[in-house]
Amino acid sequence: MGGDRALFFLNELMWNAFAIAAPLLFATLIVGVVIGVLQVATQIQEITLSYVPKLITAGLIMVMLGGWMLARLTQFATSLYQSIPELGA
């Protein structure tokens, strides 16, 4: 396997990882910022006040987009396995 083929697989891996993780990370980031602003405005500094909404948001995103995430990951893994015979040639 040439270096260009390995770099192609690495590039595909990174883009797929970003696409799968981005909705979850962005949703929890937005909820974290909103809760942080509310904590500053009300001067309530309870640590669980920031964790619980983020966990609920992460759970909801996983329920809503989990099928798509798994399908994308499965498609990527299948394409990797199907390319194995080409690597030996």
N, C-alpha and C positions, 0 to 999 in steps of 0.2 A: 504494500500500500504506500502510495506516494504521500509526500507531505501535504500536497494540495488537497488530496482526498480527506486526510485527517483534519485539516483546517476547515474543510467544508462541513464535515460531521460536527466539529466543535461549534461552528457558527450556527448550524441548525439547532444544536442542543441549547445554546445560549438563548436564541430567539424563542424557542418553544418554552423554555423555563421562564423567560420574562413574560410571555403571553399568558401562561398558566397562572403565574403568581401575581401579576399586576392587578387584576380586579380585587383580589383579597387584600393586598397591601394598600391600594389606594382607598378602598372603603374604610378600612380600619384607621388609616391616616386621617381621613376627613372626620370621622367620628371622634378620634383623639383630639384633633384641633378644636372641634366644636365644644367638647367637654372641657378642654383646657381653658377656653375663653370663658365658659360659664363658671368654672371654678375661680378664675381670676376676678370675674365681675361680682360674684357672690361671696368671695373670700372663704369658701368651703374647701378645705384641703384634705378631704377624705380620699385615701389612696384607692379604695375599692370603687369609688365613683368613676374612675377612668377605666378600670379593667373590665368591669361587668358589661358596659355597653359595647366595648370592643369585642369581647367574647361573643356576645349575642350577634353583633354584626358579622363577625367571621363565620359563625354558624349559619346564619341566614344566607350569606354569599355561597357557602359550601353547598347548602341545600339547593339554591337556585341555579348555580353554575357548575356543580360537581359533575354532572353528566357530560357537559361540554369539556371540562378539564380532563376527565378520564378518557373521553374519546380522542382528544388531541394527543394525549400522552400515549395512548394505545396505537394511534396511527403513526406516530414518530417511531415507537419501538418496532412496529411491524415493518416499516420502511428500512430500519437498520438491519433487521434480521433478513429481509429479502435481498439486501445488498451484500451479504456475506459471500455468496458464490462469485460475485464480480471482483472481490478483493483478492482472491487467489490467482486470478488470471493476469 
